[in-house]
Amino acid sequence: MSFLTNPLTIYGTVAAAILACLYLVFSLRLEMAHADNRHRGTAKNLNDTISAMQAEMEELRRTEHDRAAAVSAHDPGRGLNLQKRAEALRMYRRGSDADTVASALGLPKAEVMLLQKVQRVLADQAR
């Protein structure tokens, strides 16, 4: 047991312990660097995903804004009201053509023609 008190054994044991501690410190730093790189990659992927989602949300907002503007731009008062419809049907029954009805009532010719077609279909169904 005298070898335990030998200075070479004591210094050798201390040196081995110091080397073991240095190895642990450097391996811990290396492991932390790898973990940091993984974390940065994950954070970059998340940031890219968030940016893509924000761009998509902005596009959806613009689309919805355009859609809302188109709906609000529609003038419901411009449509064929009941009085003009009744007058157009009266004129149609009297024998007026679509051009005459459209110019007299200030309506587009296509609306008057559609109204006449609907009237014909309803009349045919009633027979």
C-alpha positions as CSV (number, residue, x, y, z in Angstrom):
1,M,0.0,0.0,0.0
2,S,3.0,2.2,-0.1
3,F,2.3,3.0,-3.8
4,L,-0.7,5.1,-2.7
5,T,1.6,7.5,-0.9
6,N,4.1,7.7,-3.8
7,P,4.1,11.2,-5.3
8,L,4.0,9.9,-8.8
9,T,0.7,8.1,-8.1
10,I,-0.8,11.1,-6.5
11,Y,0.3,13.4,-9.4
12,G,-0.8,10.9,-11.9
13,T,-4.2,10.6,-10.3
14,V,-4.7,14.4,-10.2
15,A,-3.5,14.7,-13.8
16,A,-6.0,12.0,-14.9
17,A,-8.8,13.7,-13.0
18,I,-7.9,17.0,-14.6
19,L,-7.8,15.5,-18.1
20,A,-11.2,13.8,-17.5
21,C,-12.7,17.1,-16.4
22,L,-11.3,18.8,-19.5
23,Y,-12.7,16.1,-21.7
24,L,-16.1,16.5,-20.1
25,V,-16.0,20.3,-20.5
26,F,-15.1,20.1,-24.2
27,S,-17.6,17.4,-25.0
28,L,-20.3,19.3,-23.2
29,R,-19.5,22.4,-25.2
30,L,-19.5,20.4,-28.4
31,E,-22.9,18.9,-27.5
32,M,-24.3,22.4,-26.7
33,A,-23.1,23.7,-30.1
34,H,-24.9,20.8,-31.8
35,A,-28.0,21.5,-29.9
36,D,-27.8,25.2,-30.7
37,N,-27.4,24.4,-34.4
38,R,-30.5,22.2,-34.2
39,H,-32.4,24.9,-32.4
40,R,-31.4,27.5,-34.9
41,G,-32.5,25.3,-37.8
42,T,-35.9,24.6,-36.1
43,A,-36.4,28.3,-35.4
44,K,-35.6,29.2,-39.0
45,N,-38.1,26.6,-40.2
46,L,-40.7,28.0,-37.9
47,N,-40.0,31.6,-38.9
48,D,-40.2,30.6,-42.6
49,T,-43.6,28.8,-41.9
50,I,-44.9,31.8,-40.0
51,S,-43.8,34.2,-42.8
52,A,-45.6,32.0,-45.4
53,M,-48.7,31.9,-43.3
54,Q,-48.6,35.7,-42.8
55,A,-48.3,36.2,-46.5
56,E,-51.2,33.8,-47.1
57,M,-53.3,35.6,-44.5
58,E,-52.5,39.0,-46.1
59,E,-53.5,37.5,-49.5
60,L,-56.8,36.3,-48.0
61,R,-57.4,39.7,-46.5
62,R,-56.9,41.4,-49.8
63,T,-59.1,38.9,-51.6
64,E,-61.8,39.4,-48.9
65,H,-61.4,43.1,-49.1
66,D,-61.7,43.0,-52.9
67,R,-64.7,40.7,-52.6
68,A,-66.4,43.0,-50.1
69,A,-65.6,46.0,-52.3
70,A,-67.2,44.2,-55.3
71,V,-70.3,43.4,-53.2
72,S,-70.6,46.9,-51.9
73,A,-70.1,48.3,-55.4
74,H,-73.2,46.5,-56.6
75,D,-76.0,49.0,-56.8
76,P,-79.2,47.2,-55.7
77,G,-81.3,50.2,-56.8
78,R,-80.2,49.7,-60.4
79,G,-82.1,46.4,-60.8
80,L,-85.5,46.0,-62.3
81,N,-88.1,47.2,-59.8
82,L,-91.7,46.0,-59.7
83,Q,-93.1,49.1,-61.4
84,K,-90.7,49.0,-64.3
85,R,-91.3,45.2,-64.5
86,A,-95.1,45.7,-64.7
87,E,-94.8,48.5,-67.3
88,A,-92.4,46.4,-69.4
89,L,-94.8,43.5,-69.3
90,R,-97.7,45.7,-70.3
91,M,-95.7,47.1,-73.2
92,Y,-94.7,43.6,-74.2
93,R,-98.3,42.4,-74.2
94,R,-99.3,45.4,-76.4
95,G,-96.8,44.3,-79.0
96,S,-93.8,46.5,-78.3
97,D,-90.4,45.0,-79.1
98,A,-87.4,44.8,-76.7
99,D,-85.7,47.9,-78.1
100,T,-88.8,50.1,-77.7
101,V,-89.4,48.9,-74.1
102,A,-85.7,49.3,-73.2
103,S,-85.5,52.8,-74.5
104,A,-88.8,53.9,-73.0
105,L,-88.1,52.6,-69.5
106,G,-84.3,53.3,-69.5
107,L,-83.4,49.6,-69.0
108,P,-80.7,47.5,-70.7
109,K,-82.1,45.5,-73.7
110,A,-80.8,42.3,-72.2
111,E,-82.9,42.7,-69.1
112,V,-86.0,43.4,-71.1
113,M,-85.3,40.4,-73.3
114,L,-84.8,38.2,-70.2
115,L,-88.1,39.5,-68.8
116,Q,-89.9,38.7,-72.0
117,K,-88.4,35.1,-72.1
118,V,-89.5,34.5,-68.5
119,Q,-93.0,35.8,-69.3
120,R,-93.2,33.4,-72.3
121,V,-92.1,30.4,-70.2
122,L,-94.6,31.2,-67.5
123,A,-97.4,31.6,-70.1
124,D,-96.5,28.3,-71.7
125,Q,-96.5,26.6,-68.3
126,A,-99.9,28.0,-67.5
127,R,-101.5,26.4,-70.6
